[in-house]
């Protein structure tokens, strides 16, 4: 029997159990859920992230919000969700979403059922169709603005009214 007080005795060696470690980094699987009883702070809404080292070419569509800090070329279609272009984000795409927030650079048309928000460090070159728009001091915007009331979408792709061209 081992007694800790006696000199020269060493504790019996028992191997440390191997515990799986989750990989660190960005994941695109938004269906993973914590085990029952696990304490986890669940976000109010799901949000996917495109990191600053990622480049995406093609069409993005889905049913969760999206944060873009990398480069995207193509089309972004998330009609019931928010699209945020981060400070490092560079987007060359037409965007359709409920809400669009621009902190980086966007080259393309933006259509939002709720609002478009161009922050002070943001840049948007393209036409905007939205119920509301906000352009902070210091932001860059070049294009047309068409303000539409919610639920008053134009039929057949024809604009409800001629957009007013604004250069800031």
C-alpha positions in Angstrom: 0.0 0.0 0.0 1.3 3.4 -0.9 1.7 6.0 1.8 2.4 9.6 0.8 4.5 10.4 3.9 7.1 7.8 3.3 10.2 8.8 1.4 11.0 7.0 -1.8 7.4 6.1 -2.5 5.9 7.2 -5.8 2.2 7.3 -6.6 0.8 4.6 -8.8 0.8 5.7 -12.4 -2.6 5.9 -14.0 -2.9 7.1 -17.5 -4.7 10.4 -18.1 -7.9 9.8 -20.0 -7.9 11.2 -23.5 -10.5 13.9 -24.0 -11.5 15.0 -27.5 -10.8 18.6 -28.3 -12.9 20.6 -30.6 -11.0 22.2 -33.5 -10.5 25.9 -33.2 -11.6 28.1 -36.2 -14.6 29.0 -38.3 -17.4 26.5 -38.7 -20.2 26.7 -41.2 -22.3 24.1 -39.5 -25.1 26.0 -37.8 -27.0 22.9 -36.8 -24.7 21.8 -33.9 -26.4 22.1 -30.6 -25.0 21.6 -27.0 -25.9 18.4 -25.2 -29.0 18.4 -23.0 -28.3 20.1 -19.7 -25.2 21.9 -21.1 -25.0 25.5 -20.1 -24.5 27.6 -23.3 -25.3 31.1 -24.2 -27.5 30.7 -27.3 -27.5 33.6 -29.6 -30.8 35.3 -30.4 -30.4 34.5 -34.1 -28.0 32.4 -36.0 -25.2 34.2 -37.8 -22.7 32.8 -40.2 -19.3 34.5 -40.7 -17.0 34.8 -43.7 -13.6 35.5 -42.2 -11.1 38.0 -43.6 -8.9 35.4 -45.2 -11.8 33.8 -47.1 -12.8 34.6 -50.8 -16.2 33.4 -52.0 -17.2 33.5 -55.7 -20.8 32.6 -56.5 -24.3 32.8 -55.0 -24.9 32.9 -51.3 -28.4 32.1 -50.1 -29.8 30.9 -46.8 -32.0 31.5 -43.8 -29.5 33.0 -41.3 -27.8 36.3 -40.9 -24.3 36.8 -42.4 -21.2 38.7 -41.4 -18.7 39.3 -44.2 -15.1 40.2 -43.3 -13.6 38.7 -46.4 -14.2 39.0 -50.2 -17.4 38.0 -51.9 -18.2 38.2 -55.6 -21.5 37.1 -57.1 -24.9 37.4 -55.5 -26.2 37.4 -51.8 -29.8 36.5 -51.3 -30.9 36.4 -47.6 -34.3 38.1 -47.8 -35.4 37.6 -44.1 -32.0 38.3 -42.5 -29.3 40.8 -41.8 -26.1 41.1 -44.0 -23.2 43.0 -42.4 -20.1 43.8 -44.3 -17.3 44.2 -41.8 -14.5 46.7 -41.9 -12.3 44.3 -43.9 -15.2 43.2 -46.1 -15.1 43.7 -49.8 -18.2 42.8 -51.7 -18.8 42.9 -55.5 -22.4 41.6 -55.5 -26.0 42.5 -55.6 -27.5 42.0 -52.1 -31.1 41.2 -51.1 -31.8 41.1 -47.4 -34.0 42.4 -44.7 -31.3 44.7 -43.3 -27.9 45.6 -44.8 -25.1 47.2 -42.7 -22.0 48.5 -44.5 -18.8 49.0 -42.6 -16.5 47.9 -45.5 -16.7 48.2 -49.3 -19.7 47.2 -51.4 -19.9 47.4 -55.2 -23.4 46.4 -56.3 -27.1 47.1 -55.8 -28.7 46.6 -52.4 -32.3 45.8 -51.8 -33.5 45.7 -48.2 -37.1 45.1 -47.0 -36.3 47.1 -43.9 -33.2 49.3 -44.0 -29.7 50.0 -45.4 -27.2 51.4 -43.0 -23.9 52.8 -44.3 -21.5 53.5 -41.4 -18.9 56.2 -41.3 -16.1 54.0 -42.6 -18.3 52.2 -45.2 -18.5 52.6 -48.9 -21.4 51.7 -51.2 -21.4 52.1 -55.0 -24.7 51.0 -56.4 -28.4 51.6 -56.3 -30.4 51.1 -53.0 -34.0 50.0 -52.7 -35.2 50.1 -49.1 -37.9 51.3 -46.7 -35.2 53.2 -44.7 -31.6 54.3 -45.3 -29.0 55.8 -43.0 -25.7 57.3 -44.2 -23.3 58.4 -41.5 -21.0 61.4 -41.8 -17.8 60.2 -43.5 -19.4 57.4 -45.4 -19.1 57.1 -49.2 -22.2 56.5 -51.3 -22.6 56.7 -55.1 -25.9 55.6 -56.7 -29.6 55.9 -56.6 -32.0 55.6 -53.7 -35.6 54.3 -54.0 -37.5 54.4 -50.8 -40.4 51.9 -50.7 -42.9 51.4 -47.9 -42.8 47.9 -46.4 -45.0 45.4 -48.3 -45.1 47.7 -51.3 -42.8 45.8 -53.6 -42.9 46.6 -57.3 -44.6 43.9 -59.5 -42.8 42.4 -62.4 -39.4 44.0 -61.6 -40.6 47.5 -62.7 -39.7 50.2 -60.3 -42.7 51.8 -58.4 -41.3 55.3 -59.0 -38.3 56.7 -60.8 -35.3 56.6 -58.4 -33.7 59.9 -57.5 -29.9 59.9 -58.2 -27.8 61.1 -55.3 -24.1 61.5 -55.2 -22.4 62.0 -51.8 
